[in-house]
């Protein structure tokens, strides 16, 4: 289930790595998206 969710995240949610987002300047929403993507990715891999 998490592998499918990870693919959906990849297509739908923004990629902050390519945008070179500075985490110290990220908004709460951007931090929430980063945390969600991290959670799903770690569950999909493990």
N, C-alpha and C positions, 0 to 999 in steps of 0.2 A: 504494500500500500504506500509506503514512504517513497519508494522509487518512482511511482507514478506522480506523487505529490511533488517530488523534486523536479521532475520534468516540467510540470505545470508551472512551478515557481520560476524555472529558467526561462520559459516563454513569456510569462505574464509580468513578473516583478522586475524592477530595474536592476542593472548590474552596476553597483557602485565602484567596483574595482576598475572597470574601464573608464569611469568618470573621474577616477582618482579622488574620491571623496575623503576629506580629512575628518576622521571620527570625532575630533574635538569640536568641530563646527557642525556636526550632523544634528538635525532636528530629532525630536523624540520619535516621530513617525519613521524616519530613516533608520534610527537605531532599532526600532521594533521590527522593521522589515529585515534588517541584518540578523537580528536574533532569531527570527522565524526561519529564515533561510539556513542558518547555522544548525538549528534544531532539526529541521527536516533532513538536511544533508547528512548529519552525523547518524541519524536513525536509518537512513537509506543505505549507508555504507556498512554499518555494523550489523 
